[in-house]
Amino acid sequence: MTIDFGLVLPAGPPKGALDRWRDDLDAVLPVVASRFRSLWMTDHFFWDDAPTFEAWTVLAYAAARWPQFELGPIVLGQSYRNPALLAK
């Protein structure tokens, strides 16, 4: 039996460093690709007082950018995510 590990993506960039999020992941993900099978993104619009990314947009970007990983949201906020629309 094997155990698969996933990596939780940062919710957003450090303040004032929008490109750093992408650049950091471009540097880290090739190194850890042999250790992690999946990438996960949180679905919260507010994270402390820092900028955050929208989960489904990040997951779509990640699918195109890093196709070797499985992808998924950690949680989905049902107050702003209609379950019927998500099921589509």
Sine and cosine of phi, psi and omega as CSV:
sin_phi,cos_phi,sin_psi,cos_psi,sin_omega,cos_omega
0.00,0.00,0.68,-0.73,0.03,-1.00
-0.91,-0.42,0.41,-0.91,0.05,-1.00
-0.91,-0.40,0.77,-0.64,0.05,-1.00
-0.98,-0.19,0.62,-0.78,0.02,-1.00
-0.91,-0.42,0.54,-0.84,0.06,-1.00
-0.87,-0.50,0.29,-0.96,-0.02,-1.00
-0.87,-0.49,0.78,-0.63,0.05,-1.00
-1.00,0.09,0.84,-0.55,0.01,-1.00
-0.96,0.30,0.52,-0.86,0.08,-1.00
-0.87,0.49,0.61,-0.79,-0.06,-1.00
-0.92,0.39,-0.38,0.92,-0.01,-1.00
-0.06,-1.00,0.01,-1.00,-0.04,-1.00
-0.99,0.13,0.32,-0.95,0.19,-0.98
-0.88,0.48,0.44,-0.90,-0.01,-1.00
-0.81,0.59,0.77,-0.63,0.06,-1.00
0.97,0.25,0.21,0.98,-0.06,-1.00
-0.71,-0.70,0.85,0.52,-0.10,-1.00
-0.84,0.54,-0.69,0.72,-0.02,-1.00
-0.95,0.32,-0.33,0.94,-0.05,-1.00
-0.90,0.43,-0.57,0.82,0.01,-1.00
-0.84,0.54,-0.79,0.61,-0.01,-1.00
-0.91,0.42,-0.71,0.71,-0.03,-1.00
-0.89,0.45,-0.67,0.75,0.02,-1.00
-0.89,0.45,-0.69,0.72,0.01,-1.00
-0.92,0.38,-0.61,0.79,0.06,-1.00
-0.88,0.47,-0.53,0.85,0.02,-1.00
-0.99,0.17,-0.60,0.80,-0.12,-0.99
-1.00,0.08,-0.69,0.72,-0.15,-0.99
-0.87,0.48,-0.64,0.77,0.07,-1.00
-0.88,0.47,-0.52,0.85,-0.01,-1.00
-0.95,0.31,-0.63,0.77,-0.08,-1.00
-0.99,-0.10,0.00,1.00,-0.09,-1.00
-0.84,0.54,-0.53,0.85,0.00,-1.00
-0.98,0.21,-0.20,0.98,-0.04,-1.00
-0.97,-0.25,-0.44,0.90,-0.04,-1.00
-0.88,-0.47,0.63,-0.77,-0.03,-1.00
-0.98,-0.18,-0.42,0.91,-0.12,-0.99
-0.68,-0.73,0.36,-0.93,0.09,-1.00
-0.86,-0.50,0.65,-0.76,-0.05,-1.00
-0.79,-0.61,0.54,-0.84,0.00,-1.00
-0.76,-0.65,0.68,-0.73,0.03,-1.00
-0.98,0.20,0.51,-0.86,-0.04,-1.00
-0.92,-0.39,0.88,0.47,0.05,-1.00
-0.82,-0.58,0.71,-0.70,-0.01,-1.00
-1.00,0.08,-0.29,0.96,-0.03,-1.00
-0.81,-0.58,0.83,-0.56,-0.02,-1.00
-0.69,-0.72,0.98,-0.21,-0.11,-0.99
0.81,0.58,-0.75,-0.66,0.03,-1.00
-0.88,-0.48,0.54,0.84,-0.07,-1.00
-0.92,-0.38,0.38,-0.92,0.06,-1.00
-0.91,0.41,0.56,-0.83,0.03,-1.00
-0.77,-0.64,0.43,-0.90,0.05,-1.00
-0.99,-0.14,0.43,-0.90,0.07,-1.00
-0.98,0.19,0.75,-0.66,-0.19,-0.98
-0.87,0.50,-0.75,0.66,-0.09,-1.00
-0.93,0.36,-0.51,0.86,0.08,-1.00
-0.92,0.40,-0.69,0.72,0.03,-1.00
-0.90,0.44,-0.67,0.74,-0.01,-1.00
-0.91,0.42,-0.62,0.79,0.06,-1.00
-0.91,0.41,-0.68,0.73,0.06,-1.00
-0.88,0.48,-0.72,0.70,-0.03,-1.00
-0.90,0.44,-0.60,0.80,0.01,-1.00
-0.89,0.46,-0.63,0.78,0.02,-1.00
-0.98,0.21,-0.60,0.80,-0.09,-1.00
-0.99,0.16,-0.62,0.78,-0.07,-1.00
-0.76,-0.65,0.95,0.30,-0.10,-0.99
-0.92,0.39,-0.21,0.98,-0.02,-1.00
-0.97,0.26,-0.19,0.98,-0.04,-1.00
-0.98,-0.22,0.54,-0.84,0.25,-0.97
-0.98,0.18,0.46,-0.89,-0.10,-0.99
-0.76,-0.65,0.45,-0.89,0.08,-1.00
-0.12,-0.99,0.35,-0.94,0.11,-0.99
-1.00,0.09,0.58,-0.82,0.07,-1.00
-0.93,0.36,-0.77,0.63,0.05,-1.00
-0.64,-0.77,0.30,-0.95,0.10,-0.99
-0.80,-0.60,0.76,-0.65,0.02,-1.00
-0.98,0.21,0.95,-0.31,-0.06,-1.00
-0.96,0.28,-0.27,0.96,0.03,-1.00
-0.94,0.33,-0.36,0.93,0.05,-1.00
-0.77,-0.63,0.18,0.98,0.07,-1.00
-0.81,-0.58,0.97,-0.24,0.02,-1.00
-0.92,0.38,0.86,-0.51,-0.04,-1.00
-0.84,0.54,-0.57,0.82,0.00,-1.00
-0.92,0.40,-0.62,0.78,0.03,-1.00
-0.94,0.33,-0.60,0.80,0.04,-1.00
-0.91,0.41,-0.56,0.83,-0.02,-1.00
-0.93,0.36,-0.40,0.92,0.03,-1.00
-0.87,0.48,0.00,0.00,0.00,0.00
